[in-house]
């Protein structure tokens, strides 16, 4: 049986005094995505910079299961991710701090087991992610690049970057700056700003996972 990917939330995130409720907006998704913690927001930033994530829905489905005491209970995972086929199956994802998982392990065991069964029956996966999975080098790079998405296009410098990298292939940022903008420090700074905008928009690629992006990073055109 073919199951359709959830497109709209089934639950509205309540406004609680202890929650950090907000909305994350991206040009990649047709609407703002609600989140209820800073950790969830950070996960959304990672997904925004992950081109394999094709669709994302918060509070995507309600899972009903029987507790150990025989009572019917409902559980709503945090997110549904539709990812590129070569990466793997679609995912139901729960975001929790590691300390919370440890403190309430028994409480979460039943609902997570139900979520795994629910996902498996649809050909999906259920995953739990903590700050250890989310808050690393990749997130730091994504947060660095995020503001550059709001900058206007510098068409001249953008074209110059693309021409330079088309000639050299993967190359260190510092080397391209030296060769193409070697005479003027202010001009190199403006060129660097446009480079980070191109990286933030996905026109130029860089390894976001291994090291912090900078002058020693290898960059190359994204042949999408």
Long-range contacts (C-beta under 8 A, 24 or more apart in sequence): 3-122, 3-123, 3-124, 5-55, 5-57, 5-80, 5-82, 5-90, 6-57, 6-60, 6-61, 6-80, 7-55, 7-57, 8-57, 9-34, 9-57, 9-58, 9-59, 9-60, 10-59, 10-60, 10-61, 10-62, 10-76, 11-59, 11-62, 11-76, 12-59, 13-58, 13-59, 24-48, 27-149, 29-55, 29-56, 33-57, 33-58, 34-58, 34-59, 37-95, 39-95, 39-96, 39-97, 39-131, 39-134, 39-135, 40-78, 40-79, 40-95, 42-134, 42-135, 42-139, 43-79, 43-93, 43-95, 43-129, 43-134, 45-139, 45-142, 45-143, 45-146, 46-134, 46-138, 46-139, 46-142, 47-81, 48-142, 48-146, 49-138, 49-141, 49-142, 49-145, 49-208, 51-84, 51-202, 52-83, 52-84, 52-86, 52-87, 53-81, 53-82, 53-83, 54-82, 54-83, 54-84, 55-80, 55-81, 55-82, 56-80, 56-81, 56-82, 60-92, 61-92, 61-118, 63-111, 63-114, 63-115, 63-118, 65-110, 65-111, 65-113, 65-114, 67-110, 68-110, 73-110, 73-111, 75-111, 75-114, 75-115, 77-115, 77-126, 88-125, 89-123, 89-124, 89-125, 90-122, 90-123, 90-124, 90-125, 91-119, 91-124, 91-125, 91-126, 91-127, 92-118, 92-119, 92-124, 92-125, 92-126, 92-127, 93-126, 93-127, 93-128, 93-129, 94-126, 94-127, 94-128, 94-129, 95-128, 95-129, 95-130, 95-134, 96-128, 96-129, 96-130, 97-130, 97-131, 98-130, 98-131, 98-132, 101-128, 101-130, 137-208, 137-209, 137-210, 137-211, 137-212, 138-208, 138-209, 140-212, 141-206, 141-208, 141-212, 141-213, 142-208, 144-196, 144-212, 144-213, 145-196, 145-199, 145-200, 145-213, 146-200, 148-193, 148-196, 148-197, 148-199, 148-200, 148-201, 149-197, 149-200, 149-201, 151-193, 151-197, 153-197, 154-190, 154-193, 154-194, 154-197, 157-190, 157-191, 157-194, 158-194, 158-197, 158-198, 158-203, 160-191, 161-191, 161-194, 161-195, 161-198, 161-204, 162-198, 162-203, 162-204, 162-221, 165-204, 165-219, 165-220, 165-221, 166-221, 169-220, 170-218, 170-219, 170-220, 171-218, 171-219, 171-220, 172-215, 172-216, 172-217, 172-218, 172-219, 173-214, 173-215, 173-216, 173-217, 173-219, 174-215, 174-216, 176-219, 177-215, 195-219
